[in-house]
Amino acid sequence: MGGTVRDLMLGLDPRDIDIVVDGDPEPIGRLFSDKIGGGFFIMSEEFKACRSISADGRLNYDFTACRGGSIFKDLSERDFSVNSMAAAIPAIGEIIDPFGGQAHLAGRELVPVEDGIFDRDPLRLLRAVRLEKSRGLAIGPALARLIQSKAELSGLPAVERTFVELCRILRPPAGSAGVRRLDGLGLLPVLLPEVSALKDVTQNQFHHLDVYDHVLASMDELEWVMASPGSAFPGHGAQLEDRLARKISGNADCSLALTLAALFHDIAKPYCRFIDDDGLVRFFEHDWRGSEMAAAILSRFKAGSSLIRMVAHLVNRHMRFEGLVQQLPPSDRARLRYLRATEPWTPEAIMLSVSDRRAVRGPRVTEAHIEQHMDISRGMMDLAFAAEEAAPLPKLVTGDELIAELGLEPGPLLGRIVDHIREEQELGNISTRGQAIEESKKMAAESSEGS
């Protein structure tokens, strides 16, 4: 019943099968699980709900007790007419459709069972947007007005449930359209006020859009990169597809993390904006401040710690590529420092930089500038994968050895020397322990002279 019947009518293969039974669903749920050799667990004692999972993990069978004593009463407590249909098992007779779901489905129209559906469960406000996006069921003017009138309720559900729905709306394809739909329905200012605050924040002449529209354009450009990574980065299509599908935290994969990074990469610009002495709009420090804001937003939704770290890292590093573009061509040292600053997500950082750059097309930007960025990014992607595949270099000297040899103390200077030795080794400038010691002595002496 519910979404299962809807998806079958749309010619889709549902992954979640909803089954309503008279009485306690647990016995039949357990029996069914035994028959198919699947897993079983109780989802809610209060609402009499349990789930059976197929042996291959691809299908979920949700068993719930019939609410209100009849199937008609149960269906009346659901959200939209297209989700308020049922079929008997085994299939006999017509579809049970008390609210005209079949006709609304044929017309691709999302119609509430009654106007109080959002009061009973405000998460349905987001579900409406998600169904419009994923199932092509239009939110008409009347439903849009109802959602707008109830938008403030969208902050009430458990943040974990809200984040799941948000991610489904933001995921490609058409993630930026999802943001615009949330905004048009009054949901964005409630759920993501930081994104709403980007509107009307004007930028310099390198940009043709305000910060809000630039961020959404970046999401569109990122979708192009993720949809055809082999076109953006020849020779690395399969590798990037594998990375994009890699799980980061729970159900969140790398493509979702990148999408969130694109949405949040300029999130701090309203708070960093100023006009310099030459009259140019600047946003100094918006990268690291944006990283902190992105982490705070995701923490508010109780996102997984791995997802938070990755998104914050990408936002923090999203301006680093500009250092390469300023050098023509970039030096080996600059390239190496970019790789080290962005690891372990260097390919993702490169993809984000490309999406950001392709969304900047103001009067001061030419197609040659964008092609130049693409050329450098492709070379950096080659280096990034080569670095991942290369065997690690042997450590020439440790911090403890430098303390013993040079009489250094633990602290920032020691850390800088160790990093410098590693960099010189990777650049091929030194290759022995003796050279590492001499280079360390030189750097320590220079530091002592300058203090």
C-alpha positions as CSV (number, residue, x, y, z in Angstrom):
1,M,0.0,0.0,0.0
2,G,1.0,3.7,0.1
3,G,4.2,4.5,-1.8
4,T,4.5,0.9,-2.9
5,V,1.2,1.0,-4.9
6,R,2.2,4.5,-6.2
7,D,5.6,3.4,-7.5
8,L,4.2,0.2,-9.1
9,M,1.7,2.3,-11.0
10,L,4.5,4.6,-12.1
11,G,6.3,1.5,-13.5
12,L,9.0,1.7,-10.8
13,D,10.5,-1.1,-8.7
14,P,9.9,-0.1,-5.1
15,R,12.7,-0.9,-2.6
16,D,10.3,-0.3,0.3
17,I,7.3,-2.6,0.5
18,D,4.6,-1.3,2.9
19,I,2.3,-4.0,4.3
20,V,-0.6,-3.3,6.7
21,V,-2.1,-6.2,8.7
22,D,-4.9,-6.6,11.2
23,G,-3.7,-6.9,14.7
24,D,0.0,-7.3,15.8
25,P,2.3,-7.3,12.7
26,E,5.2,-8.8,14.6
27,P,4.3,-12.5,14.2
28,I,3.6,-12.3,10.5
29,G,6.7,-10.2,10.0
30,R,8.9,-12.7,11.7
31,L,7.4,-15.6,9.8
32,F,7.9,-13.7,6.5
33,S,11.5,-13.0,7.4
34,D,12.1,-16.7,8.1
35,K,10.6,-17.7,4.8
36,I,12.8,-15.3,2.8
37,G,15.9,-15.8,4.9
38,G,16.1,-12.1,5.7
39,G,16.8,-9.9,8.7
40,F,14.1,-8.7,11.1
41,F,13.8,-5.9,13.6
42,I,11.2,-3.9,15.5
43,M,11.1,-0.3,14.3
44,S,8.5,1.0,16.8
45,E,6.8,-0.7,19.7
46,E,4.5,2.3,20.1
47,F,3.2,2.3,16.5
48,K,3.4,-1.5,16.0
49,A,5.9,-1.4,13.2
50,C,8.6,-3.9,12.2
51,R,10.8,-4.5,9.2
52,S,12.0,-7.5,7.3
53,I,15.1,-7.0,5.1
54,S,15.7,-9.3,2.1
55,A,18.8,-11.5,2.2
56,D,20.6,-9.3,-0.4
57,G,19.7,-6.2,1.5
58,R,18.0,-4.6,-1.5
59,L,14.3,-4.7,-0.3
60,N,12.7,-3.6,2.9
61,Y,9.3,-5.0,3.9
62,D,7.6,-2.8,6.5
63,F,4.8,-4.4,8.5
64,T,2.5,-2.1,10.4
65,A,-0.8,-2.5,12.3
66,C,-3.9,-1.1,10.6
67,R,-4.8,2.2,12.2
68,G,-8.3,3.1,13.2
69,G,-9.7,-0.4,12.8
70,S,-10.2,-0.4,9.0
71,I,-8.1,0.1,5.9
72,F,-10.1,3.2,4.9
73,K,-9.4,4.8,8.3
74,D,-5.7,3.9,7.9
75,L,-5.6,5.5,4.5
76,S,-7.3,8.6,5.7
77,E,-4.5,9.2,8.1
78,R,-1.8,9.3,5.4
79,D,-0.5,12.4,3.6
80,F,-1.2,12.6,-0.1
81,S,-3.8,10.9,-2.2
82,V,-1.2,9.1,-4.3
83,N,0.2,7.6,-1.0
84,S,-3.3,6.6,0.2
85,M,-4.0,3.7,-2.0
86,A,-3.9,0.0,-1.2
87,A,-4.2,-3.4,-2.8
88,A,-5.2,-6.7,-1.1
89,I,-2.6,-9.5,-0.8
90,P,-3.1,-11.7,-2.8
91,A,-4.2,-9.2,-5.3
92,I,-8.0,-9.4,-5.8
93,G,-10.4,-6.8,-7.0
94,E,-9.7,-3.2,-7.6
95,I,-7.3,-0.8,-6.0
96,I,-8.6,0.7,-2.7
97,D,-8.5,4.4,-3.6
98,P,-10.8,6.5,-1.4
99,F,-9.1,9.9,-2.2
100,G,-8.7,9.7,-6.0
101,G,-5.0,8.8,-6.0
102,Q,-5.1,7.0,-9.3
103,A,-6.5,10.1,-11.1
104,H,-4.1,12.4,-9.4
105,L,-1.2,10.1,-10.2
106,A,-2.3,10.1,-13.9
107,G,-2.3,13.9,-13.8
108,R,1.0,13.9,-12.0
109,E,-0.6,16.0,-9.2
110,L,0.3,16.0,-5.5
111,V,-2.9,16.4,-3.5
112,P,-3.2,16.3,0.3
113,V,-5.7,13.9,1.8
114,E,-6.8,16.9,3.9
115,D,-5.4,20.2,5.0
116,G,-4.3,19.0,8.4
117,I,-1.7,16.6,7.1
118,F,1.2,18.9,8.0
119,D,0.0,19.6,11.5
120,R,0.0,15.8,12.2
121,D,3.5,15.4,10.8
122,P,5.4,18.5,9.7
123,L,8.1,16.3,8.0
124,R,5.5,16.0,5.2
125,L,6.3,19.5,4.2
126,L,9.7,18.3,3.0
127,R,8.3,15.0,1.7
128,A,6.1,17.0,-0.7
129,V,9.2,18.7,-2.2
130,R,11.0,15.4,-2.4
131,L,8.1,13.7,-4.2
132,E,7.8,16.5,-6.6
133,K,11.5,16.1,-7.5
134,S,11.8,12.3,-7.4
135,R,8.4,11.3,-8.8
136,G,7.5,14.3,-10.9
137,L,4.3,15.0,-8.9
138,A,3.6,18.7,-9.2
139,I,2.9,20.8,-6.2
140,G,0.0,23.0,-7.5
141,P,-0.9,26.5,-6.4
142,A,-3.3,25.4,-3.6
143,L,-0.8,22.9,-2.1
144,A,2.0,25.5,-2.4
145,R,-0.1,28.0,-0.4
146,L,-0.8,25.4,2.2
147,I,2.9,24.6,2.6
148,Q,3.8,28.2,2.8
149,S,1.2,28.7,5.5
150,K,2.7,25.8,7.5
151,A,6.4,26.4,6.7
152,E,7.4,27.3,10.3
153,L,6.4,23.8,11.3
154,S,9.3,22.4,9.3
155,G,11.7,23.0,12.1
156,L,9.8,20.8,14.5
157,P,10.5,17.2,13.4
158,A,13.6,15.3,14.7
159,V,16.6,16.8,13.0
160,E,17.9,13.4,11.9
161,R,14.6,12.8,9.9
162,T,14.7,16.3,8.5
163,F,18.3,15.8,7.3
164,V,17.5,12.6,5.5
165,E,14.7,14.4,3.5
166,L,16.9,17.5,2.9
167,C,19.7,15.3,1.5
168,R,17.2,13.6,-0.9
169,I,16.2,17.0,-2.2
170,L,19.7,18.3,-2.5
171,R,21.2,15.2,-4.2
172,P,21.7,15.3,-8.0
173,P,20.1,15.6,-10.3
174,A,18.7,19.2,-10.0
175,G,19.9,19.8,-6.5
176,S,19.9,23.6,-7.1
177,A,16.3,23.4,-8.2
178,G,15.5,21.7,-4.9
179,V,17.1,24.6,-3.0
180,R,15.0,27.1,-5.1
181,R,11.8,25.1,-4.5
182,L,12.5,25.0,-0.7
183,D,13.0,28.8,-0.9
184,G,9.9,29.5,-2.9
185,L,7.8,27.5,-0.4
186,G,9.2,29.3,2.6
187,L,11.1,26.3,3.9
188,L,14.6,27.4,3.2
189,P,14.7,30.3,5.7
190,V,13.5,27.9,8.5
191,L,15.8,25.0,7.8
192,L,18.9,26.7,6.3
193,P,18.7,30.4,7.2
194,E,22.5,30.6,6.5
195,V,21.8,29.8,2.8
196,S,18.9,32.2,2.7
197,A,21.2,34.9,3.9
198,L,23.3,34.6,0.7
199,K,20.6,36.3,-1.3
200,D,21.4,39.9,-2.6
201,V,25.0,39.7,-1.3
202,T,26.7,41.3,-4.3
203,Q,30.2,40.4,-5.4
204,N,33.1,41.9,-7.5
205,Q,33.4,42.2,-11.2
206,F,34.8,38.7,-11.5
207,H,31.2,37.5,-10.7
208,H,28.0,37.9,-12.6
209,L,25.8,36.6,-9.8
210,D,25.1,37.4,-6.2
211,V,26.4,34.9,-3.7
212,Y,23.2,32.9,-3.5
213,D,22.8,32.4,-7.3
214,H,26.6,31.8,-7.6
215,V,26.3,28.9,-5.1
216,L,23.4,27.4,-7.0
217,A,25.3,27.8,-10.3
218,S,28.3,26.0,-8.6
219,M,26.0,23.1,-7.7
220,D,24.9,22.9,-11.4
221,E,28.4,22.9,-12.6
222,L,29.4,20.2,-10.0
223,E,26.5,18.1,-11.3
224,W,28.0,18.2,-14.8
225,V,31.4,17.2,-13.4
226,M,29.9,14.3,-11.4
227,A,27.6,13.1,-14.2
228,S,30.5,12.9,-16.7
229,P,33.8,12.9,-14.8
230,G,35.6,11.3,-17.7
231,S,34.7,14.3,-19.9
232,A,35.9,16.8,-17.3
233,F,39.0,14.8,-16.4
234,P,40.0,12.5,-19.3
235,G,41.5,9.2,-18.2
236,H,40.0,9.4,-14.7
237,G,36.3,8.7,-15.3
238,A,36.2,5.3,-13.7
239,Q,38.4,6.3,-10.7
240,L,36.2,9.4,-10.0
241,E,33.0,7.4,-10.3
242,D,34.3,4.9,-7.7
243,R,35.2,7.8,-5.4
244,L,31.9,9.5,-5.8
245,A,30.1,6.3,-4.8
246,R,32.3,5.7,-1.8
247,K,30.4,5.8,1.5
248,I,31.4,8.5,3.9
249,S,29.0,8.2,6.8
250,G,25.9,6.1,7.0
251,N,24.0,6.5,3.8
252,A,26.0,9.6,2.8
253,D,28.4,9.1,0.0
254,C,31.1,11.2,-1.5
255,S,28.8,12.8,-4.1
256,L,26.5,14.0,-1.3
257,A,29.5,15.4,0.6
258,L,30.6,17.3,-2.5
259,T,27.1,18.6,-3.1
260,L,27.0,20.0,0.5
261,A,30.4,21.5,0.1
262,A,29.3,23.3,-3.1
263,L,26.2,24.6,-1.3
264,F,28.2,25.8,1.7
265,H,31.5,26.9,0.1
266,D,30.6,30.6,0.3
267,I,28.4,30.4,3.3
268,A,30.5,32.9,5.3
269,K,30.6,35.6,2.6
270,P,27.8,37.8,4.1
271,Y,29.9,38.1,7.3
272,C,33.3,38.7,5.6
273,R,32.3,41.2,2.9
274,F,34.0,44.5,2.8
275,I,35.1,47.1,0.1
276,D,38.9,47.8,-0.1
277,D,40.6,51.1,-0.8
278,D,40.3,50.5,-4.5
279,G,36.5,50.0,-4.3
280,L,36.8,46.2,-4.9
281,V,34.5,43.9,-3.0
282,R,36.5,41.4,-0.9
283,F,35.7,38.4,1.2
284,F,38.9,37.7,3.1
285,E,38.8,34.6,5.4
286,H,35.5,33.4,4.1
287,D,37.0,29.9,3.5
288,W,38.0,29.0,7.0
289,R,35.1,30.8,8.6
290,G,32.8,29.1,6.1
291,S,34.3,25.8,7.2
292,E,33.3,26.5,10.7
293,M,29.8,27.5,9.7
294,A,29.4,24.4,7.5
295,A,30.4,22.1,10.4
296,A,28.0,23.9,12.7
297,I,25.1,23.5,10.3
298,L,25.7,19.8,9.8
299,S,26.2,19.3,13.5
300,R,22.8,21.0,14.0
301,F,21.3,18.2,11.9
302,K,23.4,15.6,13.7
303,A,25.1,14.5,10.5
304,G,27.8,11.8,10.8
305,S,31.2,13.0,12.0
306,S,33.0,11.7,8.9
307,L,30.6,13.7,6.7
308,I,31.1,16.8,8.7
309,R,34.9,16.6,8.6
310,M,34.9,16.0,4.8
311,V,32.6,18.9,4.0
312,A,34.4,21.3,6.4
313,H,37.7,20.3,4.9
314,L,36.6,21.0,1.4
315,V,35.0,24.3,2.3
316,N,38.2,25.3,4.1
317,R,40.4,24.4,1.2
318,H,38.2,25.6,-1.7
319,M,40.3,28.8,-2.3
320,R,43.7,26.9,-2.4
321,F,43.5,26.3,-6.1
322,E,43.7,30.1,-6.7
323,G,47.3,29.9,-5.6
324,L,48.1,27.6,-8.5
325,V,46.2,29.7,-11.0
326,Q,48.3,32.8,-10.0
327,Q,51.4,31.0,-11.2
328,L,51.7,30.3,-14.9
329,P,52.8,27.5,-14.9
330,P,52.4,26.5,-11.2
331,S,55.8,25.4,-9.7
332,D,56.4,21.9,-8.6
333,R,56.5,23.1,-5.0
334,A,53.1,24.9,-5.3
335,R,51.5,21.7,-6.8
336,L,53.0,19.6,-4.0
337,R,51.7,22.0,-1.4
338,Y,48.2,21.9,-2.9
339,L,48.2,18.1,-2.8
340,R,49.3,18.0,0.8
341,A,46.8,20.7,1.8
342,T,43.8,18.9,0.3
343,E,44.6,15.3,1.1
344,P,42.9,12.9,1.6
345,W,40.2,14.5,-0.6
346,T,42.3,16.1,-3.3
347,P,40.3,14.8,-6.3
348,E,37.1,16.1,-4.6
349,A,38.8,19.4,-3.9
350,I,39.7,19.7,-7.5
351,M,36.2,19.0,-8.7
352,L,34.8,21.6,-6.3
353,S,37.3,24.2,-7.6
354,V,36.2,23.5,-11.1
355,S,32.5,23.9,-10.3
356,D,33.3,27.1,-8.4
357,R,35.4,28.5,-11.3
358,R,32.9,27.6,-14.0
359,A,30.2,29.5,-12.1
360,V,32.2,32.7,-12.2
361,R,31.6,34.6,-15.5
362,G,31.7,38.3,-14.7
363,P,33.1,41.1,-16.9
364,R,36.7,40.4,-15.7
365,V,36.5,36.7,-16.7
366,T,37.1,35.3,-20.2
367,E,36.6,31.8,-21.5
368,A,40.4,31.6,-21.7
369,H,40.6,32.1,-17.9
370,I,38.2,29.2,-17.4
371,E,40.0,26.9,-19.9
372,Q,43.3,27.8,-18.1
373,H,41.7,26.7,-14.8
374,M,40.5,23.5,-16.4
375,D,44.0,22.7,-17.9
376,I,45.7,23.2,-14.5
377,S,43.0,21.1,-12.8
378,R,43.4,18.2,-15.2
379,G,47.1,18.2,-14.6
380,M,46.5,18.3,-10.8
381,M,44.1,15.4,-11.1
382,D,46.8,13.4,-12.8
383,L,49.2,14.2,-10.0
384,A,46.6,13.4,-7.3
385,F,46.0,9.9,-8.6
386,A,49.7,9.3,-9.2
387,A,50.4,10.3,-5.6
388,E,47.8,7.9,-4.3
389,E,49.3,5.1,-6.3
390,A,52.9,5.8,-5.5
391,A,54.7,3.9,-2.8
392,P,55.4,6.0,0.3
393,L,58.9,7.4,0.5
394,P,61.1,6.2,3.4
395,K,61.3,8.7,6.3
396,L,64.8,10.2,6.3
397,V,64.7,11.6,9.8
398,T,62.2,11.7,12.7
399,G,61.4,14.5,15.0
400,D,63.0,12.6,17.9
401,E,66.2,12.2,16.0
402,L,66.3,16.0,15.2
403,I,65.8,16.7,18.9
404,A,68.8,14.5,19.7
405,E,71.0,15.7,16.8
406,L,70.3,19.4,16.9
407,G,69.1,20.0,20.5
408,L,65.7,21.2,19.2
409,E,62.7,21.2,21.5
410,P,59.2,20.0,20.6
411,G,57.2,22.8,19.2
412,P,56.2,24.7,16.0
413,L,59.8,25.0,14.7
414,L,60.3,21.3,14.9
415,G,57.1,20.7,13.1
416,R,58.0,23.1,10.3
417,I,61.4,21.5,9.9
418,V,59.9,18.0,9.7
419,D,57.4,19.2,7.1
420,H,60.1,21.0,5.1
421,I,62.2,17.8,5.0
422,R,59.3,15.8,3.7
423,E,58.6,18.4,1.0
424,E,62.2,18.6,-0.1
425,Q,62.4,14.8,-0.3
426,E,59.2,14.6,-2.4
427,L,60.5,17.3,-4.7
428,G,63.7,15.1,-5.2
429,N,66.0,17.8,-3.6
430,I,67.3,15.5,-0.9
431,S,67.4,11.7,-0.6
432,T,69.7,10.7,2.3
433,R,69.6,11.1,6.1
434,G,72.7,13.2,6.0
435,Q,71.1,15.7,3.6
436,A,68.1,15.8,5.8
437,I,70.2,16.6,8.9
438,E,72.1,19.4,7.0
439,E,68.9,20.9,5.7
440,S,67.4,20.8,9.2
441,K,70.5,22.6,10.6
442,K,70.3,25.2,8.0
443,M,66.6,25.9,8.7
444,A,67.2,25.9,12.5
445,A,70.0,28.4,12.1
446,E,67.9,30.7,9.8
447,S,65.1,30.6,12.4
448,S,67.6,31.5,15.2
449,E,69.0,34.4,13.2
450,G,65.5,35.8,12.5
451,S,64.3,35.6,16.1
